[in-house]
Amino acid sequence: MNIHPAKIRFVDFGRIVCNGDEAFRREWLVTNGIGGYASGTVGGVRTRKYHATLIAATTPPAVRTFLLGETSPTATYRGVHYPLSSNQWKDGSISPQGHIRLQRFHFENQIPVWRWSFSDALLERRIFMIHGENTVCQHWTLVQASSPIQLQFEVLVDNRSHHQIGRLDAATPVLERAPRGIRLSWPHANAGEGSELFVQCDKSVPTPTGEWWKDFLLTQERDRGYDAIDCLWSAAKFEVVLDPGTSTDFTASTKSQNQRPVGEALQAERSRAESLFATAQVEDDKTALQQLVLAADQFIVKRKRKGPQGEDGISIIAGYPWFADWSRDAMLSVAGLLLATRRIAEAQILLLTYGDYLDGGMLPNRFPDHDGDALEYNSVDAPLLMIIATEKVFAAGKDAKWLAEMWPGLQSIIAAYTKGTRHGISVDPKDGLVRAGENGIQLTWMDAKVGDRVITPRQGKPIEINAFWFQALMAMKTLGAVLKQPTDAYEQAAARVQNSFGAFWNHDRSCCLDVIDGPNGSENLLRPNQLFASAITQGLLPQGQRKAIIDLCMARLWTPQGLRTLSPDDPAYCGNYGGDPASRDGAYHQGTAWPWLFMPMVQTHFGIYKDAQAIQDFLFPFFNHLREAGLGSVSEIFSGDAPHQPQGCFAQAWSVAALLELMDWMRVNNQTPASILNL
């Protein structure tokens, strides 16, 4: 018998977490499928400029506007006021302290639920977004009480990019009455979605307020070296009386009217989650896997396709809260987020969407998160990863018509790399390997930059780029045969890469060089990029070298939360990711551990040792992590040094994708331990 999705609670905390500092370190996220989101901490204190009850995707999916900061709820029961919110102020104090009355916090699927207790009353709140709309809903229920309570909400707003912090000299909104609530409009904002906010509350008449709440302290921004003193505009108060066993709804939206009652919308969200589980073929007792399926869904968004038709396409948000959609991240995440969850048709649409933007054989590195910004074509790996992803998607769906539509774009990538394209990207005619790079430009995934200084320029022939090049050529051979296209040139080019790949081997260290033929020769740094070559089973590296690579990487780069980007014995190693932006960017690829690198590591390890139990041991820390930082999701990075604190985005697409792809890969190989599946 199926368990109703509202009863599935992989994330579930009691007072020990809810009432202390841990409540301010654990973050929740809800999304709307077009780039908008709401996020915050379990305890209610806003620690980031990105924490808000409604951040709308005003130009979906990448341009996002902070609209509703919080609602500052207070319950009055038998004449006693009980603040339910928590705020931290400039002097470090926390007032009010609504979190101390939290009895429980849990997820119903991906919907966060708070339960407060005071006297003999129990009060619950659920927050969710309507899929496809910039609408956030709060559903409040007085679960238990011996008399009615009065709930008060104070609407704290702003109109700014979600990357910005509040300013006391910012324009304040114009308030007008609207059905069941208020309409706020910002004359300074661009006309269209995001210039207005409609706030409604059942059975309540709003009272305008109109004052700045100032001196909020955002501790995460302070610790990241940014401005950390925030302010919000109090627009109005709503008051509503709840009888025991009854509910009320509070909504905020960029639309003037909700399309459906909140109760129906809540049930629709529950049904949508149930359909995701069914599509992914995840049984009801596999709650950890179901949680990963829901986490995957948060990154999948609509993006209009390029062209006169303007039809809906699909993209992947690289990470919440601050990333937009990046082509590299999307291509690396397709297999985990969409194929492992059996969303094959959407994977096909995503690749067609990105194919619209191919130019000179290249994809835009990222889509801009400010209106009017130009596309930047500075990723050497993304186009190759697109070909590899196409092969995986075709293998899953066997759709030759779709493949024929993709084929000209794939051909243009190979042709552009062979002939030469932007930023010195070209095939070296001497050995058939791809070279890339020019001063001041970072082209690989190791793309940190401080001012004009590129931290890891990696000019020359990076090892993972040539592993991807080999895989792309082999994929073209396979896909071309399906379409009955000539493939001899791809096969011959792949053979040249295979014959030349020995140049990467470092006999002195028994591993691969990270880059060869650079401006200053080869880069003899122990980095994880060689794992992408060792994971390939098509004969790119001999078995003995693959074993030496995995043994050394496990000894020097492995952490329980990902692979370090540089060996700790290197003088440039940075084991702590923290401080101001320059310090963080300097450590980003110089020792910081990345979860997404686990996929090639595990593939290599299993290929050598055939040890499924070891894979289970690698995975367990991540299932624990689903309850530690970005709840139900996986962080972008971790500090290289113990205790490997989570850092960066609290929910990262390719981190989640790696776990899902890895578990699906193990299932296909009939090697997934039952103890993993039963979590």
HELIX and SHEET records of a PDB file:
HELIX    1   1 PRO A    5  LYS A    7  5                                   3    
HELIX    2   2 ARG A   15  CYS A   18  1                                   4    
HELIX    3   3 GLU A   22  ARG A   25  1                                   4    
HELIX    4   4 GLY A   98  ARG A  101  5                                   4    
HELIX    5   5 THR A  219  ASP A  223  1                                   5    
HELIX    6   6 VAL A  262  ALA A  280  1                                  19    
HELIX    7   7 THR A  287  PHE A  299  1                                  13    
HELIX    8   8 SER A  327  SER A  333  1                                   7    
HELIX    9   9 VAL A  334  LEU A  339  3                                   6    
HELIX   10  10 ILE A  344  GLY A  355  1                                  12    
HELIX   11  11 ALA A  382  GLY A  397  1                                  16    
HELIX   12  12 ALA A  400  LYS A  419  1                                  20    
HELIX   13  13 ARG A  422  GLY A  424  5                                   3    
HELIX   14  14 ILE A  463  VAL A  482  1                                  20    
HELIX   15  15 ASP A  488  SER A  500  1                                  13    
HELIX   16  16 PHE A  501  PHE A  504  5                                   4    
HELIX   17  17 PRO A  528  GLN A  530  5                                   3    
HELIX   18  18 LEU A  531  SER A  534  1                                   4    
HELIX   19  19 GLN A  543  ARG A  556  1                                  14    
HELIX   20  20 PRO A  581  ALA A  587  1                                   7    
HELIX   21  21 PRO A  595  LEU A  597  5                                   3    
HELIX   22  22 PHE A  598  TYR A  609  1                                  12    
HELIX   23  23 ALA A  612  HIS A  625  1                                  14    
HELIX   24  24 ALA A  653  VAL A  668  1                                  16    
HELIX   25  25 ALA A  674  LEU A  677  1                                   4    
SHEET    1   A 9 ASP A  12  PHE A  13  0                                        
SHEET    2   A 9 LEU A 102  GLU A 108 -1                                        
SHEET    3   A 9 ILE A 111  PHE A 118 -1                                        
SHEET    4   A 9 ALA A 121  MET A 129 -1                                        
SHEET    5   A 9 THR A 135  GLN A 144 -1                                        
SHEET    6   A 9 SER A 247  SER A 253 -1                                        
SHEET    7   A 9 GLU A 196  CYS A 201 -1                                        
SHEET    8   A 9 GLY A 181  SER A 185 -1                                        
SHEET    9   A 9 VAL A 174  ALA A 178 -1                                        
SHEET    1   B 7 GLU A  27  THR A  31  0                                        
SHEET    2   B 7 TYR A  37  THR A  41 -1                                        
SHEET    3   B 7 ALA A  52  THR A  59 -1                                        
SHEET    4   B 7 VAL A  63  GLU A  70 -1                                        
SHEET    5   B 7 ILE A 149  SER A 161 -1                                        
SHEET    6   B 7 THR A  74  TYR A  77 -1                                        
SHEET    7   B 7 VAL A  80  PRO A  83 -1                                        
SHEET    1   C 7 GLU A  27  THR A  31  0                                        
SHEET    2   C 7 TYR A  37  THR A  41 -1                                        
SHEET    3   C 7 ALA A  52  THR A  59 -1                                        
SHEET    4   C 7 VAL A  63  GLU A  70 -1                                        
SHEET    5   C 7 ILE A 149  SER A 161 -1                                        
SHEET    6   C 7 ILE A 229  LEU A 242 -1                                        
SHEET    7   C 7 THR A 207  LEU A 217 -1                                        
SHEET    1   D 2 SER A  86  GLN A  88  0                                        
SHEET    2   D 2 ILE A  94  GLN A  97 -1                                        
SHEET    1   E 2 ILE A 300  LYS A 304  0                                        
SHEET    2   E 2 ASP A 312  ILE A 316 -1                                        
SHEET    1   F 2 GLY A 319  TYR A 320  0                                        
SHEET    2   F 2 ALA A 651  GLN A 652 -1                                        
SHEET    1   G 2 SER A 426  VAL A 427  0                                        
SHEET    2   G 2 VAL A 434  ARG A 435 -1                                        
SHEET    1   H 2 LYS A 449  VAL A 450  0                                        
SHEET    2   H 2 ARG A 453  VAL A 454 -1                                        
SHEET    1   I 3 LYS A 461  PRO A 462  0                                        
SHEET    2   I 3 VAL A 515  GLY A 518 -1                                        
SHEET    3   I 3 GLY A 521  GLU A 523 -1                                        
SHEET    1   J 2 TRP A 505  ASN A 506  0                                        
SHEET    2   J 2 CYS A 511  CYS A 512 -1                                        
SHEET    1   K 3 TRP A 558  THR A 559  0                                        
SHEET    2   K 3 GLY A 562  ARG A 564 -1                                        
SHEET    3   K 3 ALA A 593  TRP A 594 -1                                        
SHEET    1   L 2 ILE A 637  PHE A 638  0                                        
SHEET    2   L 2 PRO A 646  GLN A 647 -1                                        
END                                                                             
